[in-house]
Amino acid sequence: MARFLFIWFLYSIAGSVYAQEQPLVQQQPYSRAHLLQAIRQYQALADTEAKEWHRLPDTLLLRQGDSSQHIVPLQKNLRLTGDFQPVSDSVSALYTPAITAAVRRFQQRHGLRDDGVLGPLTIAALNVPPSYRLWQLQQNLMRWDTSFVAVTQPYVVINIPDYTLQVVDSNRSVLQMRVIVGKPTLETYPVRSELTTVVLRPYWYLPTSIAVNEILPLLRRNPGYLARKRMELEAPSANGWVRVNPWHVNWHHINGSNFNYRIVQLEGDGNELGQVKFPFPNSLPQYLHDTPNKELFKYPDRAFSHGCIRLEKPVEFAYYLLEKGSGYSTEKIDRLWQEAKPNHYLPVYAPLPLYIVYLTAWADAHMRVHFRKDVYGFDVLPQLTKE
């Protein structure tokens, strides 16, 4: 009887997580109170992990209509996490529409493609034990405490492992979009700053690392590459940077140690920064910007950049910043955009706080507990050594 009551308790606290259809008090998208509640939920799950949690075969592949002996333990795990709330206590070895919906909810909470198919990535996430998820939540509570300091609204938060940007105002998300962040070898770094500037029709000043590692090999084959990409070559002089003809440089004699040039891509449809960029004070060459490569936003994992952050809805974001931060009307912004000279800087007179954070576990405004892939390997369990 005691065991039944305890299992009922687990189901009830997990089930309360997903009362999505019920109206809730407005909460910020990354709520510390909800994160603490999630820690209590997963502490309860971890306490019974040895008896109640089931590991599924790594090679399992199931979809709606299939039958398997592994569907029963799958249902039990999904009930414990609150993703599956059957209308009765009976269990079945059939992959029903209800199971499909539960798997989709689980996939959404883990940043996976929500197709309802039990495949390798979903199995891998399901096989992470609650004890590890508990540790992950505890680690992210510490990150939360160091990331969100003296928060004032409205503010902008970018969560690197979630590949999303949200604008938070009056305790709710008023603008959301996907983002593309740095590759694991070229990380986007967490930072607290503020958004002070909007640049319309920006130039792209290529970082030296990109110029040397990616553009220089192309110039050795064909210096005309720069003209095709609307790029210009500049060299330093006593009067500043001056334009240089790339055909007049012996590129086979140029390498990383003697590369004393600057490459700038002019504004236009093919510009890698797109229509707008958003620089912000930081010690790294990081900023937010548009991109011409919109197709990359369709991928669940979006760590493709050289460290800067590409935005899915940069124009909407620019309008919000200039309306909220500078008091401009929509009509004035329209006119500024139409009349803007290349690389036109506009100040945001009341800068919005910017939080670029690294949270692989959190609870959202609806108390859904989310986990994400540790794209940069920050979630490392401490190694215990014997005395």
N, C-alpha and C positions, 0 to 999 in steps of 0.2 A: 504493500500500500504506500509506504514511504517513497519507494522508487517511482511509483506511478505519479505521486504528487510532485516529485522533483522534476520529472520529465514534462508534466503538465506546465510547471513553472517556466521551464526553458521554452516550450512552445509559445506560452503566453507573452513572454518578454520579447521573443523574436517576432511574433505575430504583430505586436504593437508597433513594430518598426515600420510596417508597410501599410498603414492605414492611409494610403495615398489619396483615396477619394474624399477623405474627411477634410473639411477646412481647418487649417492650422494657424496658430499665431505666427505672424511673420518672423522669420529668423534669418540671420545671415547665412550664406551658403556654406561657410566653414564655421560651425558653431562649437565652441569649447564645451558648453554644457552637454550637447549631444555627443561629443567625442567621449566625455566622461561616462555617459550612459552606455555607449557602445563598449567601452572597456569593461563595465560591469556585466554586460551581456556575454562578452567573450570570456570573461573570467569564469562565469557559470558553465559555458561550453567546455572550456579547458579542464575544469574540475572533473568532468565526466567523460573526457576524451577517450580514455582507454576502453571504456565500456560501450559508449554510445556512438562514436564516430567511426565511419567505415571508409577504408581506402578502396578505390576502384582501379581496375587494371588499366595501365597506361595506354594500351592499344585498343581500348574499347571505343566503338563507334556506333552510335545509336541515333535514330531519328524517329519522328512520329510514325506510329504503326508497327514499329519493331517490338519484339518481345525478348526478354532476357532475364536471367536470374539476378542480374546486377541492378535491375530497375528498383527492386524493393529496398536495398541499402541506399540507392540514390535518393529515393523518396524520403527516407529517414534523415539523411543529411540535409536535404533541402527544407524539411520541416524544421529542423533545428536552427537553420540560418534564417528562417522566416520567409523563404522564397516560395514555399509550397504550403498552401492551406487547403487541404482537401475538405470536401463537404461531409465525409464520413471517415471513420477510423479504419476502414477496410483498405488493404493494400493489394496491388496487382502487379503482375510481371509484364504488363503492357505499357508501352510508351504512348500515353494518351495525350490529347490536346492540353489537358491540365498540366501534365508533366512538361510538355513543350513550353507552355507559358511560364512555368516555374524556372525552367532552365534559361529562358530569355531574361527573366528578372535577375537571375544570378549573373548572367553574362553582362547585363547592363551595369550592375554594381561593380564588376571587375574590369570594365573598359574593354570588353571583348565584342566581337561582331555578334549581335543578338539575333542569330538565325534559329535558335532553339535546337540546334544539332549538338549532340554530345560528342565532340571531337577532341583532338589532342590538347589544344590550348585550354578548353573548358575543363577537361579531365585534370590537367596540371593544376589549375586553380582550385578545383574541388579537392584535390589531394593535399593541399596545404593544410596542416592540422590546426585546429583552433588555438592551440598553445602558441604557435608561431604568429597567428593573426593577433593574438592578445599582445605579444611582445611588440609587434609592428604598430599596433594602436598606441601602446605606451610610448614608443619612440617618437611617434608623430605628435603626441601630446607635448613632448618637450620641444619639438620643432615649432609647434603652434605658438608656444609661450615665448620663443625667441624671435618668431617672425612677426606676429601681430602685436606690436608695442605702441601704446598711445594712439589707437586707431580713431580717426575721425572720418565721418562720412560726408560726401560720397568718396569712395576710393576704388581703385582698380586692383584686382588680384589675378595673377597668372600662376596657375599650378602646373609646374613643369611635367610631372608624370601623368597628369590628366590631359595635357595638351589643350587647355582651355583658358580663356580670359573671361572674367565677369566684372561688370561695373556694379558696385553695391551702393545703394542709396535708400535711406529709410528702412534699413534692415531687410532689403530684398534686392534680388538681382534684376536690374533694369535693362541690361544689355549683356548678351552672352555670345561667344563665338569660339570656333576652333582656332588653335594656333599651331605653328610648326616651330619646334625648338632645336637646339644644337644637337649634333650627333654625339654619341658617347665619347668619341675622340676629340670633340670640339664642344664642350659642354656650355650650356646656358647656366649662368651662376645665379643662385638666389641673391636678392638684394632688396633693400628698402630705399626708395627714392621718391621722386615726384615728377609728374608730367608737366613740363614747363613750356613746350614748344610743339607746334605743328608745322611741318615743312611741305609745301605743295610743290608738285612737279620736281621732285628732288634729283640732284646729281648723286651718283654713287662713286665715292672715293674708295677704290678697292684697297682692302688691307694688304700690307706688303706680303703677308703669308700667301694670300690668294694670288697676287700678282706673280710671285716667284714660283710657287709650286704648280699653279694651274695655267697661267697665261704665258709665262716665259717659254715653256716648251712649244706652245702654239706659235709664238712669234719667231722662233728659230726656223719653223717650217714656212711661215707665211706672215710677214709683218702687216699684210692687208687685213688681217683678222680684226684689228682694232677699228678700222673704218666700217666694217660690216656690222659691228656691234655698237656703233655710235660711241666709240671710246676715243679718248685723246690721251696722248703721251706728254707728260710734262717733266721738266728737269729744273732743279733749283738754280737760282742766279742771285746776283747782288740785289736785284729788284723784285725778288720773289720767284714764283714758279712761272716758267715760260714754256710754250708749246714746242714740241720737238717732233720732227718727221720720223716715224718709226722705221722707214726704209733707209734712213741714214745711220742707223745703229747696227753694228756688227753683233747680233744677238748671240752668236756662238762664243763670244768672248765675255758674255754677261752671265753671272751666276748669283747665288744668294748673297755672297759676301761683297760684291761690288755693284749690286742693283741700287742705283741712286736715282730712281725715277718715281713718278707718281702717275697712276692710271686713273682717269675719271670717265665714267659713263654718263653721257648727257641724258637729259630728260627724254621721255618718249615711251611708246608702247612696249618696247623691248627692255626698258630699264629694269634691272633686277629689284629695285626698291618700289616699282610700280608708280602709283599716282601720289603717294604720300608717305612720309616717315615721321616718327615720333621720337626724337632724341630725349634723353633724360640724364641728369647728373649721375655718373658712376665712374669708377676707376678702371672699368673695362670697356672695350669697344663694343658695347651692347646697346641696341636700340630696337624699337618696334617699327615695322614697316609693312607696306603692301607687297604683293608679289604677282608677277604675270603667270606663275605656275599654279593656277587654281586647282588643277586636278589632284594635287597632292593632299588636299584637305579631306579627300574621301577615305584615306587610309586610317585605320584605328590607331596605329603607332606612327607618330609624326615627328621623329627625331631626324630631320634631314638637313638642317641649316649648319652654318659655320659658327653659330653661337648667338646670332641675333634672332629675334622672334618675328615670324611672319603672321599676319592677321588675316582671318577669313573675311571680316567685314570692316576694312580700314576706313572706308568713306563714312559709314555710320559712326564709327568711333571718332573720327575727326569732327563731325558735326556735333557730337555730344560734348567733346572737350571744349570746342569754341563757343557753344551755346552756354554750357554750364560754367566754364572757367573764365570766359571772356565776355559773356553777356551778349554775344552776337545773335541776331535774328537769322532764321533760315535763309531769308532773302539776301542778307548781307554776305553770308557764307557762299551762297550761290554766285554772287557777283565777284567775290574775292577769288573763287576758284576759276571763273571764266577769265578774269583779268590778270591772274597771277603770272608773274614772270617766272622763268625757270629758277628752281632752287629758292623759292620764296618762303621766308621764315615768318611765322605768325606767333606772337607770344600768347601763352595761356596765363592771363593776369592773376587768376586764383588757381594755382597749380593743384592738381589732384594727386593725393598720395598714391604711390605705386608699390605693390608688394609682389615680388616674384618669389614664390615659395616652392618648397619641395616636399609635398605631402603625398605619401603612398597609401595612407589610410586616413579616413575622416568619416564623419556622419553629416549628411546634408540637412537642409532646412526641414525635410520631411522625415528625418531620423532614419534614412536609408544609410546603411554602413557600406562605404565604398573602399575598395582596394585596387591599387594599380601596380603594374609592372615597375620594378625598381630599375629604371632605364640607365641610371648612372652608377648603380652598385653602392648606394649610400646605406642601404639596410643590411648591415653586416652584423651577425650575431657575435658577441664577444667570445674569444677563444679561451677556454678555461685551461690552465696549466697546473700540473701537480707540483706541490711544494717539494 
